[in-house]
Amino acid sequence: MTATYTFDIFSSLDGFASYDDADWGPYWVKDGAQFLDRRLALYADEQRLVFGANTFRLMEQMLGLSKVPAEALDPVNAAMRSTPTTVLSSTLDGPFDWPDATVVKGNAVDVVARLKAESDVPLRSHGSLSLNRALMAAGLVDRVQITVFPVIAGQTGVEPIFQGAADFDLELIESHTFHGRTQELIYQPTLHG
């Protein structure tokens, strides 16, 4: 049996993973207790994070041990930072400002296929857009968990999540609404055609 791999992403309604030169704030200022409790619960179960090099660099810059001490981290980011992490990169070498981070070099598709076959715990990747588009095309993503915030970032949005991705049919397997506005949708993707 192989481990489940979840591509976990935050999105504006118009499909952007992030924004630039805007005052949206974290979670597009649409978080709240229900949303944060759900995010914290996602990290309560044993799992392994998988990041590409660019996302890992960003996470380490924002949340690294020397940047934010454990007592200053919010519970969600503290849980994420304490989760064992595999970084897929041909350019990074440790040591890292992140606990329990291991770099694995090699073809990402081959590495993740091996991780899925060998892991005793589920795998979760937050962000890492190009990595996860490639893994989806290779049939290695079991779940796409997209949290859609009720904003349109047409002028300030960056990083279109599925730009250049293959075509997929999606089967909705779970959904949640937080504070009557933010949607978490969990899909099982299947290559179309």
C-alpha positions in Angstrom: 0.0 0.0 0.0 1.3 3.4 -0.9 1.1 6.6 1.2 -1.5 9.2 0.2 -0.1 12.4 -1.3 -2.1 15.6 -0.8 -1.4 18.8 -2.8 -2.6 21.5 -0.3 -3.0 25.0 -1.6 -4.5 28.3 -0.7 -6.2 30.3 -3.6 -8.1 33.4 -4.4 -11.3 32.8 -6.2 -9.6 33.6 -9.5 -6.9 31.0 -9.0 -3.9 32.8 -7.6 -1.7 31.3 -4.9 -0.4 34.6 -3.6 -0.4 38.3 -4.2 2.2 41.0 -4.6 2.3 44.7 -3.7 -1.0 44.5 -1.9 -2.3 44.9 1.7 -4.3 41.7 1.8 -2.5 40.2 4.8 -2.2 36.5 5.8 -4.9 34.3 4.4 -6.2 37.3 2.5 -7.5 38.5 5.9 -10.2 35.8 5.7 -9.1 33.5 8.4 -10.9 33.0 11.7 -11.2 30.4 14.5 -13.0 27.7 12.4 -10.4 27.9 9.6 -7.4 28.0 12.0 -8.8 25.1 14.0 -9.2 23.1 10.8 -5.6 23.9 9.7 -4.3 23.0 13.1 -6.2 19.7 13.1 -4.7 18.8 9.7 -1.2 18.8 11.3 -2.3 16.8 14.4 -1.9 13.5 12.5 1.5 12.1 11.8 2.6 13.0 8.3 5.5 14.2 6.2 5.7 17.5 4.4 7.2 17.6 0.9 8.5 21.0 -0.5 10.2 22.0 -3.6 13.3 24.2 -3.2 11.7 27.6 -3.8 8.8 27.0 -1.4 11.2 25.6 1.2 13.4 28.7 0.9 10.4 31.0 1.4 9.1 29.0 4.4 12.6 29.0 6.0 12.9 32.8 5.4 9.5 33.4 7.0 9.4 30.8 9.7 12.9 29.5 10.3 14.1 28.8 13.9 16.3 31.8 14.0 13.6 34.1 12.5 10.7 33.1 14.8 11.2 31.4 18.1 8.8 28.5 18.9 6.9 30.5 21.5 6.2 33.3 19.0 4.8 31.1 16.3 1.1 30.8 15.9 -0.1 27.2 16.5 -0.7 26.4 12.8 2.8 27.4 11.7 4.3 25.8 14.8 2.7 22.5 13.9 3.8 22.8 10.3 7.3 23.7 11.2 7.6 20.7 13.6 6.4 18.3 10.9 9.2 16.1 9.4 10.0 17.6 6.0 11.5 16.4 2.7 12.8 19.0 0.4 13.2 18.1 -3.3 16.2 20.0 -4.6 19.3 19.7 -6.7 20.7 23.0 -5.4 20.1 23.1 -1.6 22.3 21.6 1.0 22.0 21.8 4.8 22.2 22.7 7.5 18.8 24.4 7.6 17.0 26.8 9.8 14.2 24.3 10.0 13.9 21.3 12.3 13.8 17.8 10.7 14.3 18.9 7.1 16.0 16.5 4.7 17.1 17.3 1.2 16.6 14.6 -1.5 18.2 15.1 -4.8 17.0 13.5 -8.0 14.1 13.5 -10.4 11.1 14.7 -8.4 8.7 12.2 -9.9 11.0 9.3 -9.1 11.7 10.6 -5.6 8.0 11.1 -4.7 7.1 7.7 -6.2 9.7 6.1 -3.9 8.5 8.2 -0.9 4.9 7.1 -1.5 6.0 3.4 -1.7 8.2 3.6 1.4 6.4 6.0 3.7 4.3 4.8 6.7 2.6 8.2 7.0 0.7 10.4 4.5 2.5 13.0 2.5 1.4 16.6 2.3 2.8 19.4 0.1 1.7 23.0 0.8 2.5 25.2 -2.2 5.3 24.1 -4.4 3.2 24.8 -7.5 5.5 23.6 -10.3 6.5 20.5 -8.4 2.9 19.5 -7.7 1.8 20.2 -11.3 4.5 17.8 -12.4 3.5 15.2 -9.8 -0.2 15.5 -10.8 0.7 14.9 -14.5 2.6 11.8 -13.4 -0.4 10.5 -11.4 1.2 10.8 -8.0 -1.2 13.3 -6.4 -4.0 11.5 -4.6 -5.8 14.6 -3.3 -5.9 18.2 -4.3 -7.0 20.2 -1.2 -7.7 23.8 -2.2 -8.8 26.4 0.2 -10.6 29.2 -1.7 -10.7 32.5 -0.1 -13.5 34.9 -1.1 -11.3 37.5 -2.9 -10.5 38.3 -6.5 -6.9 39.3 -6.9 -7.0 40.2 -10.5 -4.6 43.2 -10.2 -2.3 41.9 -7.4 -2.5 38.1 -7.8 0.7 36.2 -8.6 1.4 32.5 -9.1 -1.6 31.1 -11.1 -2.0 27.7 -9.4 -2.8 25.5 -12.4 -1.2 27.6 -15.2 0.4 25.1 -17.6 -1.1 22.1 -15.8 -2.4 19.0 -17.6 -6.2 18.6 -17.9 -7.9 16.7 -15.0 -11.3 15.5 -14.0 -11.9 16.1 -10.3 -14.1 14.1 -8.0 -15.2 16.1 -4.9 -14.7 13.9 -1.9 -14.9 16.4 1.0 -15.8 20.1 1.5 -15.9 22.5 4.4 -17.1 26.1 4.7 -15.5 28.4 7.3 -17.4 31.4 8.7 -19.8 31.2 5.7 -17.2 32.5 3.3 -14.0 30.4 2.9 -14.3 27.0 1.1 -12.0 24.0 1.6 -12.5 21.6 -1.3 -10.8 18.2 -1.4 -10.7 16.5 -4.8 -9.4 13.2 -6.2 -7.8 14.1 -9.5 -7.7 11.9 -12.6 -6.0 12.8 -15.8 -8.6 13.7 -18.4 -8.6 11.8 -21.6 
